[in-house]
Amino acid sequence: MPVVEAMITVPVPPDLAFAVSQTTAPVRYRWDPFLRRQHFVDGATRPGKGVRTFTRSKHGLTMVSEYVSFAPPTNVGMKMVRGPWFFEMFAGGWRFAPAGTPGHTVATWRYNFRCRPRFLRPVLERIGVWLLGRDIRRRIAGYAAGCADLVVLEAAREALRVR
């Protein structure tokens, strides 16, 4: 099963780094270049285990995903519930760990997937590794920019106060 991963160190502590990663629209759109639209579904108003989200990517693809883990400030995981026809399975996890420099965090984002139909899997998965690899690198770079954006940081700090 293919895996794509990206890592970056951001100049904020893990609790704030995690909170930035969980910002929602419209603040989320300031840093996340992957999203065209994203919102909670089924009446949810904040992230948590079992919560589902609807996402429309800049590519025009849509997915409903579910949080399978939510453990601030260290990690979050999701799985696809419904998505593009070519994904048989898609899941991802984001981890946040203290970096060697105080007040900094290493963010590691990892996605794994399996494509269908089976007879096209080798070709589709090679394309998927290239495309998702490019997207995850752009997305984590946008996240790092968000960790330096005063509007995003204030929204993340507010989420920490409310929690």
C-alpha positions as CSV (number, residue, x, y, z in Angstrom):
1,M,0.0,0.0,0.0
2,P,1.5,3.3,-1.0
3,V,2.5,5.9,1.6
4,V,3.3,9.6,1.1
5,E,4.8,11.6,3.9
6,A,6.1,15.2,4.5
7,M,7.8,16.7,7.6
8,I,8.4,20.3,8.6
9,T,9.6,22.1,11.7
10,V,7.5,25.1,12.7
11,P,8.4,27.9,15.2
12,V,5.4,27.3,17.6
13,P,5.0,24.8,20.5
14,P,3.1,21.5,19.9
15,D,-0.2,22.6,21.4
16,L,-0.4,25.7,19.1
17,A,0.9,23.7,16.1
18,F,-1.8,21.2,16.6
19,A,-4.4,23.9,17.0
20,V,-3.3,25.6,13.7
21,S,-3.8,22.2,11.9
22,Q,-7.4,22.1,13.1
23,T,-8.5,25.6,12.2
24,T,-11.6,25.7,10.1
25,A,-13.1,28.0,7.4
26,P,-12.5,30.8,6.7
27,V,-9.2,30.8,8.6
28,R,-8.2,27.4,7.2
29,Y,-8.3,28.8,3.7
30,R,-5.5,31.3,4.6
31,W,-3.0,28.5,4.9
32,D,-4.4,25.3,3.2
33,P,-3.8,25.4,-0.5
34,F,-5.4,22.0,-1.0
35,L,-8.9,23.1,0.0
36,R,-11.6,24.7,-2.0
37,R,-14.2,24.0,0.6
38,Q,-14.4,22.1,3.9
39,H,-17.0,21.8,6.7
40,F,-18.2,19.5,9.4
41,V,-21.2,17.3,8.7
42,D,-23.9,15.6,10.8
43,G,-24.3,18.7,13.0
44,A,-20.7,18.6,14.4
45,T,-19.2,22.0,15.2
46,R,-15.6,21.0,16.2
47,P,-13.1,18.2,15.5
48,G,-13.1,15.0,17.5
49,K,-13.0,11.3,17.2
50,G,-16.0,10.1,15.1
51,V,-16.6,13.5,13.6
52,R,-17.1,13.7,9.9
53,T,-16.0,16.4,7.4
54,F,-16.8,17.2,3.8
55,T,-13.9,18.3,1.7
56,R,-13.7,19.6,-1.8
57,S,-10.2,19.9,-3.1
58,K,-8.7,22.4,-5.5
59,H,-8.8,19.5,-8.0
60,G,-12.6,19.5,-7.7
61,L,-12.7,16.0,-6.0
62,T,-14.9,15.5,-2.9
63,M,-14.5,13.3,0.1
64,V,-16.2,12.6,3.4
65,S,-13.8,11.6,6.0
66,E,-14.0,10.6,9.6
67,Y,-11.7,11.3,12.5
68,V,-10.5,8.0,13.8
69,S,-8.2,9.5,16.4
70,F,-8.0,13.0,17.9
71,A,-5.4,13.4,20.6
72,P,-4.3,17.0,21.0
73,P,-1.5,18.1,20.9
74,T,0.2,15.0,19.5
75,N,-1.8,13.5,16.7
76,V,-4.9,13.3,14.6
77,G,-6.0,10.6,12.2
78,M,-8.7,10.2,9.6
79,K,-10.1,7.7,7.1
80,M,-12.2,8.2,4.0
81,V,-15.8,7.2,4.3
82,R,-16.8,8.3,0.8
83,G,-14.6,9.6,-1.9
84,P,-13.4,9.5,-5.5
85,W,-14.1,6.3,-7.4
86,F,-10.4,5.4,-7.8
87,F,-9.7,5.2,-4.0
88,E,-10.6,1.9,-2.5
89,M,-9.1,3.1,0.7
90,F,-7.6,6.4,1.9
91,A,-6.4,7.4,5.4
92,G,-4.0,9.9,6.9
93,G,-2.4,10.9,10.1
94,W,-0.7,14.1,11.3
95,R,1.7,14.0,14.2
96,F,3.2,16.9,16.2
97,A,6.3,16.4,18.4
98,P,8.6,18.8,20.2
99,A,11.6,19.7,18.1
100,G,15.1,20.0,19.3
101,T,14.7,23.8,19.6
102,P,12.4,24.9,22.5
103,G,9.1,26.3,21.3
104,H,9.3,24.5,18.0
105,T,7.4,21.5,16.6
106,V,8.1,18.8,14.1
107,A,4.9,18.1,12.1
108,T,4.8,14.8,10.2
109,W,1.9,14.2,7.8
110,R,1.4,10.8,6.3
111,Y,-1.2,9.5,3.9
112,N,-1.8,5.9,2.7
113,F,-4.1,4.7,0.1
114,R,-5.1,1.9,-2.2
115,C,-6.5,2.4,-5.7
116,R,-9.1,0.5,-7.8
117,P,-9.8,-1.2,-10.0
118,R,-7.3,-3.8,-9.1
119,F,-6.0,-4.3,-12.7
120,L,-5.2,-0.6,-12.9
121,R,-3.8,-0.4,-9.4
122,P,0.0,-0.4,-10.3
123,V,-0.5,2.6,-12.7
124,L,-3.0,4.5,-10.5
125,E,-0.9,4.1,-7.4
126,R,2.3,5.4,-9.1
127,I,0.3,8.4,-10.3
128,G,-1.2,8.7,-6.8
129,V,2.2,8.8,-5.1
130,W,3.4,11.5,-7.4
131,L,0.2,13.6,-7.2
132,L,-0.4,13.2,-3.4
133,G,3.3,13.6,-2.7
134,R,3.3,17.0,-4.5
135,D,0.0,18.0,-2.8
136,I,1.2,17.0,0.7
137,R,4.5,19.0,0.3
138,R,2.5,22.1,-0.9
139,R,0.0,21.6,1.9
140,I,2.6,21.2,4.7
141,A,4.4,24.3,3.4
142,G,1.2,26.2,3.5
143,Y,0.7,24.9,7.1
144,A,4.1,26.2,8.0
145,A,3.1,29.6,6.6
146,G,0.0,29.4,8.7
147,C,2.1,28.9,11.8
148,A,3.6,32.4,11.1
149,D,0.3,34.1,10.1
150,L,-1.0,36.3,12.9
151,V,-4.7,35.8,11.9
152,V,-4.3,32.0,11.9
153,L,-2.3,32.0,15.2
154,E,-5.0,34.1,16.9
155,A,-7.7,31.7,15.7
156,A,-5.7,28.7,16.9
157,R,-5.0,30.4,20.3
158,E,-8.7,31.1,20.7
159,A,-9.5,27.4,20.0
160,L,-7.1,26.5,22.7
161,R,-8.8,28.8,25.2
162,V,-12.3,27.4,24.3
163,R,-11.2,23.7,24.5
